[in-house]
Amino acid sequence: MAIKRVGIILNGVTGRMGTNQHLVRSILGIIKQGGIKVGDDLVLMPDPILTGRSEAKLKALSDKHSTKESGPLKYSTEVAKVIADPAYPIFFDSSGTLQRAEFIEAAVKAGKSIYCEKPTAVTTAEALRLAKLCEDAGLKNGVVQDKLWLPGLRKLQMLKEQGFFGRILSVRGEFGYWVFTGHVADQPAQRPSWNYRKADGGGIMIDMLCHWRYVIDNLFGEVKAVSCLGGIHIGERVDEKGKKYICDTDDSAYATFELHNGIVCHFNSSWCVRVRRDDLLTVQVDGTDGSAVAGLRKCYAQHMAATPKPVWNPDIDSPIDHFAHWSEVPSPMEYDNAFKIQWELFIKHVCLDTPFRWTLREGAKGVQLAELGLQSWAERRWLDVPKI
Ligand SMILES: NC(=O)c1ccc[n+]([C@@H]2O[C@H](COP(=O)([O-])OP(=O)(O)OC[C@H]3O[C@@H](n4cnc5c(N)ncnc54)[C@H](O)[C@@H]3O)[C@@H](O)[C@H]2O)c1
């Protein structure tokens, strides 16, 4: 069995996503399982190096996460020098959204394959510019679109492929949870403060509408138009250093999407709601023959034949236990971590030229929807989504 080492620069990896999902769950997960076995005689083995600004944070990360399989994790604060090193053909970025462009530009100049977190930028023009940079240089490129590999959404996709829904009429997504403001010492905020500052690339539309774009495009159909209302429900939060700051960008978004095929999708996204539903994200699909509600991992379905007949009567407690009429869709297989699955696909794409359609151009479509959402909110009107 030949082992091909694949050098991967993990930039901005001391952050929340970089550490948890990309380093630990994906790259170290792949190393721990013995690499990516391709065929009978080849294994692709990630060879990561961590890059960032803080030597101390990188060292701490390396000390904490080096395993016997990975050996001591390499790290460097000299990003430019590492980018120039041909031992690392893949450049990955999970630094802040606003930092992304300069890193991608440098990595493109060095001829790297580019993989990065979403959103790739905060404007469509910039996201398309970055996509074009990679395309013009003939470089393989990809953007994280992790939700596509969530078990719950894969079960929805499976039901759809099996014709379970009949004609799909509408989709409603409910995403959100309470993000502590940080005002109470024993309830520290669980998201970075930049999420609530516009100048730092924050806002829930730029964060979540990117996801809803690829979820809708891939599962339900092409988005034709958007109407979105935003909200800054909480005006002040407390940052990582305990300092109060003004929140000047949307922490909630109420978005309706009309698809070319007539399906109506409505997605609420909020960091100011408490959860009384199956999961932090639930997606309900209603069709002529059946409905299903997916959470991150589980999915419940109700076929026409099992649909109870509700009659409106507020004078009595409901005679129907509505939750009792749904059946859980079983897991027919083991589902791996969503980020790890996409990483494996990208590494195979780079090394073996296998297909990979989740490119920077696809990522730019997400930025476009977010930008149009913000514009719709500002102008209080429906907007068509042009093809890009
Ligand atoms: N796919 C998803 O579901 C998902 C979820 C959350 C965030 N994200 C995206 O991931 C990215 C990171 O978000 P996060 O929540 O991990 O934020 P974070 O603030 O925890 O991490 C950002 C990291 O970038 C580093 N950084 C900032 N400037 C840098 C620079 N000049 N050079 C090197 N490193 C730099 C920071 O030190 C930090 O380690 C954002 O673009 C965000 O939109 C994606």
Ligand as a Chemical Component Dictionary entry (heavy atoms), coordinates in Angstrom:
data_LIG
# 
_chem_comp.id                   LIG 
_chem_comp.type                 NON-POLYMER 
_chem_comp.pdbx_formal_charge   0 
_chem_comp.three_letter_code    LIG 
# 
loop_
_chem_comp_atom.comp_id 
_chem_comp_atom.atom_id 
_chem_comp_atom.alt_atom_id 
_chem_comp_atom.type_symbol 
_chem_comp_atom.charge 
_chem_comp_atom.model_Cartn_x 
_chem_comp_atom.model_Cartn_y 
_chem_comp_atom.model_Cartn_z 
_chem_comp_atom.pdbx_ordinal 
LIG N1  N1  N 0  -19.304 26.405 8.128  1  
LIG C1  C1  C 0  -19.882 26.875 9.214  2  
LIG O1  O1  O 0  -20.899 26.363 9.659  3  
LIG C2  C2  C 0  -19.303 28.065 9.931  4  
LIG C3  C3  C 0  -19.706 28.313 11.247 5  
LIG C4  C4  C 0  -19.146 29.396 11.924 6  
LIG C5  C5  C 0  -18.216 30.211 11.282 7  
LIG N2  N2  N 1  -17.864 29.960 10.004 8  
LIG C6  C6  C 0  -16.884 30.831 9.316  9  
LIG O2  O2  O 0  -15.574 30.456 9.733  10 
LIG C7  C7  C 0  -14.740 31.614 9.849  11 
LIG C8  C8  C 0  -14.166 31.678 11.256 12 
LIG O3  O3  O 0  -15.238 31.787 12.187 13 
LIG P1  P1  P 0  -15.059 31.383 13.725 14 
LIG O4  O4  O 0  -16.427 31.321 14.288 15 
LIG O5  O5  O -1 -14.150 30.226 13.839 16 
LIG O6  O6  O 0  -14.364 32.704 14.263 17 
LIG P2  P2  P 0  -13.181 32.867 15.338 18 
LIG O7  O7  O 0  -13.152 34.310 15.669 19 
LIG O8  O8  O 0  -13.326 31.869 16.422 20 
LIG O9  O9  O 0  -11.888 32.471 14.493 21 
LIG C9  C9  C 0  -11.246 33.293 13.571 22 
LIG C10 C10 C 0  -9.775  32.974 13.614 23 
LIG O10 O10 O 0  -9.085  33.718 12.621 24 
LIG C11 C11 C 0  -7.917  34.234 13.224 25 
LIG N3  N3  N 0  -7.450  35.395 12.492 26 
LIG C12 C12 C 0  -8.006  36.612 12.417 27 
LIG N4  N4  N 0  -7.223  37.416 11.670 28 
LIG C13 C13 C 0  -6.168  36.667 11.261 29 
LIG C14 C14 C 0  -5.033  36.924 10.479 30 
LIG N5  N5  N 0  -4.798  38.132 9.960  31 
LIG N6  N6  N 0  -4.170  35.904 10.273 32 
LIG C15 C15 C 0  -4.394  34.664 10.761 33 
LIG N7  N7  N 0  -5.451  34.387 11.529 34 
LIG C16 C16 C 0  -6.324  35.370 11.769 35 
LIG C17 C17 C 0  -8.333  34.570 14.636 36 
LIG O11 O11 O 0  -7.216  34.714 15.490 37 
LIG C18 C18 C 0  -9.145  33.327 14.961 38 
LIG O12 O12 O 0  -8.301  32.290 15.366 39 
LIG C19 C19 C 0  -15.619 32.812 9.500  40 
LIG O13 O13 O 0  -15.433 33.174 8.160  41 
LIG C20 C20 C 0  -17.028 32.276 9.693  42 
LIG O14 O14 O 0  -17.977 32.935 8.876  43 
LIG C21 C21 C 0  -18.374 28.905 9.327  44 
# 
loop_
_chem_comp_bond.comp_id 
_chem_comp_bond.atom_id_1 
_chem_comp_bond.atom_id_2 
_chem_comp_bond.value_order 
_chem_comp_bond.pdbx_ordinal 
LIG N1  C1  SING 1  
LIG C1  O1  DOUB 2  
LIG C1  C2  SING 3  
LIG C2  C3  SING 4  
LIG C2  C21 DOUB 5  
LIG C3  C4  DOUB 6  
LIG C4  C5  SING 7  
LIG C5  N2  DOUB 8  
LIG N2  C6  SING 9  
LIG N2  C21 SING 10 
LIG C6  O2  SING 11 
LIG C6  C20 SING 12 
LIG O2  C7  SING 13 
LIG C7  C8  SING 14 
LIG C7  C19 SING 15 
LIG C8  O3  SING 16 
LIG O3  P1  SING 17 
LIG P1  O4  DOUB 18 
LIG P1  O5  SING 19 
LIG P1  O6  SING 20 
LIG O6  P2  SING 21 
LIG P2  O7  DOUB 22 
LIG P2  O8  SING 23 
LIG P2  O9  SING 24 
LIG O9  C9  SING 25 
LIG C9  C10 SING 26 
LIG C10 O10 SING 27 
LIG C10 C18 SING 28 
LIG O10 C11 SING 29 
LIG C11 N3  SING 30 
LIG C11 C17 SING 31 
LIG N3  C12 SING 32 
LIG N3  C16 SING 33 
LIG C12 N4  DOUB 34 
LIG N4  C13 SING 35 
LIG C13 C14 SING 36 
LIG C13 C16 DOUB 37 
LIG C14 N5  SING 38 
LIG C14 N6  DOUB 39 
LIG N6  C15 SING 40 
LIG C15 N7  DOUB 41 
LIG N7  C16 SING 42 
LIG C17 O11 SING 43 
LIG C17 C18 SING 44 
LIG C18 O12 SING 45 
LIG C19 O13 SING 46 
LIG C19 C20 SING 47 
LIG C20 O14 SING 48 
# 
